[in-house]
Amino acid sequence: MADRPPNILICSCEDTMPLDGSAVRQGCRGAEVSTARQLCRAELEKFRAAAAGGAPLIVGCTQETPLFSEVAGSADVTYANIRETAGWSKDAHAAGPKMAALLAAAAEPAPEVPFVSLNSEGVILIYGRDEQAIEAGNLLKDHLDVTVMITPPAEVAPPRVTDFPVVKGSIRLAKGYLGAFELTVDGYALPVPSSRGALNFAAARDGAVSRCDLVLDISGGAPLFTASDLRDGYLRADPGDPTAVVKAVLKARDLVGSFDKPRYIAFTDDLCAHSRSQIVGCTRCLDLCPAGAIAPAGDHVVIDAYVCAGCGQCAAVCPTGAAAYALPPADVLLRKLRALLTAYRDAGGREPPTVLVHDDAHGAPLIDALARFGDGLPANVLPVAVNEVTQIGLEAIAAAFAYGVASVRLLLRAKPRHDVTGLRRTLALGEPILAGLGFGGTRVATVETDDPDTLADALRAIGSLEVAPCPASFLPVGAKRDVMRLALRELQRAAPMPVDVIALPAGAPFGAVEINVEGCTLCLACVSACPTGALSDNPERPQLRFAEDACVQCGLCKATCPEKVITLRPQLDFRAATASARVLKEEEPFHCIRCNKPFGVKSTIERVAAKLEGKHWMFQNSAQRLDVIKMCEDCRVMAITEQEFDPYAAPPRPKARTTEDYLREREEQERAGKPET
């Protein structure tokens, strides 16, 4: 709740739903609750007076938001839907705690959403295959700067007057977004002015580049982009559906000017565990992004905010928190869940609560239809609206059960707009954690339907499930990874059967690093590769240490290890948060034979010295040179200086023989009476 208790106005909507003001007061502690029968008409003055009171105001109605906002002016007013989500239901008589929960959650403040700007000057390319593209151009020519591209064989009649360019070509590559598309075209050709019965084209060329603000694709071919309906400025319609084509044309006409788009992902590149030293580790976000908005950029990735469609899967699976969802941030969503479940419990909610996560575009209409034409949502089902259901990560699931939810359902389309693999990975990760802590049964699942009756059947089939015996009340604060670890610790404390360690499936963002001690040489390459500091050395002695709480199982240490002695063990060890770093391997240091300073690893120095002795030209017949290997960095420099030893010097080259040398040898042979050679 806000620092200052809010005023709450709830309306029975002309007595079409019962109101339980007492339950709302109990759930929204400190709030002043007033009721009305027709707040938007006969009792509008009651709203006006409450809005002018100075305190934050929560109104239990969303249908009349435009009217209330006009009357309220600059007053601080928040709106919550308690009619379709609670009051219009066959369980309405028991929905008082649920209304209290929805109002309490609405009171949780949300930060402002960051935006990026998209600018379109109305330059459009219409990509078609026949006269239909020409007709679309005629509809748009008075509103946009039109170019029509016809795919081969491009059999169209020449226009009597050339109002806009008509060219031929096939788009081979497309990239960009609203206001900044770049298309690579093969077979590009301009029409011949003397075309008579059908457009004839000049010689074609490949690799032509076209730039435009909008693309209207009615070619009937494969989409130019993955997840094409998520690409701003790219409009695609089936040429066999005239209604769809007209809708696309009308939508294109309005895409001129400046548009604000949310910056869905807050990205911190120095937390990214993508790669180190050109060795690739984590690729979770790259594997899942449906819009192609993520690309490698050295040791980290980059997210194009102009292309990003906001599905949130990258943030949900990011092990380090480098990618975090911003609509809203993870800690804000968790605080909303905390307010929702705490108020439900305080208001006397007896049935174990189920949280139904849905989006506004698909889920809200289904809930409305169920309320208007069906039995409505059950009294223990608490709907939570998010921007995209796929943004839900492990931290939200863990926190919900820690706060006292009995089950979680995630409402998806029967045919999702994009791949939901990231969400399924999150559920696959949450299942063993919940089961390991004693939450039996199917606790988290998706409901994939476009039918409100199917949704109702799925919710009423959940049944009664056990909740956490002692629900948590922690306040989530911090970045995504910190919030996740906090939520998991609190879940373990509140669980029916708390355990210390839970085995997890491969790819989990938690786990241990194990090494083959016999094969490890303590080269510490893994330490330099670790992006989170989970692996560290000891500056005082040869030692490799591991802090499990910091490990994200990115695999960089395993990929970097030259001896290939590292393996990963995915698991969730709740003791890791308070445990000190443990030693994976330790050896005795070698002491400098000159100053006795410890340096290096004893076994390594001795092994190197044994391999070099008598087997390398630099160390043959020179014990002093071999001793240099056994000295610390300071003594080594002094010894080399004293010996006047050039480490880059090669063995002495043989002296060049001259004519005088040959003549002298000949004279000596003659004097000795030896035959001439």
Steps between C-alpha positions, in 0.01 A plus 500: 500500500610861459657690793176693550192275536281533191129558477313217327175540309317184395174488309240224474434604139129547556484204740622248242760377746520480880757709689675395821637826639612329820722253313649781293582698816667199656704426190597861423614595847478869580294583193172687520243300303181651355234325295265619229227368276546715189830682547537600135158668476276581796785499755768665289532777760613242751789419267572868440522568873726200561732600215527854641585369848876488437553135598574234239177358365424148378182447301362151447393563142683506168210534257451869577869588527480776233214673682663473843837620368335808346325583827807428716732731308848474651392296802681174578248233398557128440242271342437131569255266331301318770187448292599257223778347710303450825147643529344353187534137600288225644743517796443874546363452855849374606702748291558763773857382581575483129381859446719611791797323342446659159467847650810455717704383201382800296630732771858378453694776321665425168798690356474698180556299183805600290432555131682511168370708209420367155464752217322433171479745212255278313728345239340162430594205284205284392624152419252300291459270207224645281250781449402478868824676594427776247153543650648527851736764367208699359328491841813633674650738245323804646626424850843339461802503271429176314721260307358170375726201444356213298651154534586315179349426255339840568212482252317831557346755267687831467328797669363780286673753728799407714388624841763293684792279397431137412809279490579130480705298746518240775601594854789278606582658836310735728604673820396801702184631660239774467673799346823315417450199273776387266413245230739315271334424166597253230369523145440872542385671181323820396207498256545597138299820423383358166328200662170441323283202598701408810789655684834411347812545708857594426799279580487371858778512758554331833595653833306826467431668836173674583433705814154587623294572812226239447463169322160367391548136402214350298723273295366179653854369547694423816515785755801728469559484878479239771203568730384735226193625685729636771710718265387863519434647156479164322141431393419166347169375361387195308434615141211253489321684783384841366376608845842438655667695220269799554568493875874497434464794258302702756755424770788604273329833429520593868867413550642844431666715763677426829407206719615406849584138563581358845858402567400157623841375612750670729838355406825517700777377275766446768277235662462303177658152495484454123872448436853568616815501284296395195373189680120486505323419824137604548271527196160473673364834376639455149331162472159631603449850354216464244552845348873470432568804717804351676847462349849418634733794559827370638480377858134599530192531281309807388124540493351725233225686684346606167452138388424344840133396519490468879435127541737505797639149453857627501448657842318195633790265420798735546706337779690811611227764480681682218168506315216613725141571403397861550122484453498467798832408664514168685493656848189705414314192376595313817377786720167485315478126570586567864222759534253277316550188711546679831175693455313187394614324816436799729151548356401149600554307179454136600534317169863435396571775244596444137682774310395530136765684297369647175563782254262780406482419129385139534430416864291802598238447223465134601445596863246764394314250282492249784356764734236624255385172349616230740554427867791742543828428673494293820529704819846362578649576155696825515576640152829681448539693174848531348626632171599153373446172681837381369672763715430292812822365648594266780511787749127572455404134536714453810371819661135414430527169686703658779225761545237227535356413159376145445543486122594717203344488156637687199245584230631473142343510158405168345751592230763729656620802305858384548697207636451454876798271558640739760185478711499122475862494617403713798218261589732200458738667744229590750339155513787310670555787743136503611479121511824478696365741761180304553258679268339192352273483197495718191578839646601701193357446152391681188141530379521530123160595366296766324173372649375652829308183591816292463677748726225467761516119488877503542481732803222310676684170444800610708348390826620576852877500546713564805660842542818591687441441874662832593472737203784746457466877513841609369526823303683441171762762429791495257601376159351192334760245610492629860121489506502144364742374763302673774172352377645149489639527853166623630322221312717242672428652841124494436486159331310200640813280479815717486818331376851632447581379148280436195630347177411706192480428126781591264510868412387617843658828616611352833749228578846385597831469318692177544858432394717196456760585762761266352489670162478862614827692475369815671561705187201713611376556144152426635532786750573755230210369289235497776272804445340498846798438728370160606850360439785686667862453599693576816772760460690346793528139378414270205130448554179480297185601688133481409197698625188312389262787567666699220510220241259529206609181319600693189765238416780745420729337755441157347558629146816690601671228707804373300508170690122442456457398864196718585141377508178682596241365742169692483341516843346745744686505832315730739803502732715665233370849582667496842787261428855622450694411187626143508838382377486280190876443471803610698870425474821598669673804352856475371753704698753706311843340534656843533273701735264225625194697386202270422385515138335275244394141556763261632398203289484710185844660550660164572332340198612779266856488633517122454380527140750773409811362669740370234232503231499862384797687356446793732549286809761247383819492706384798708360438846491875556260548212272224628499665841332804343184290466504452876515869586226756560444777249729746679792264556470367147574845356800548727643158420469550126672839529788355703550214256479733201255248369310582185190278497453573132855397404543187290801263502810661337496479124801338324771742381485581129781343293687729258741446208791576732384220731504251212848618381641476852365148544654399167843632598480314830412177319793543257742555785371193671539295184133416482335451162294788374126472569 
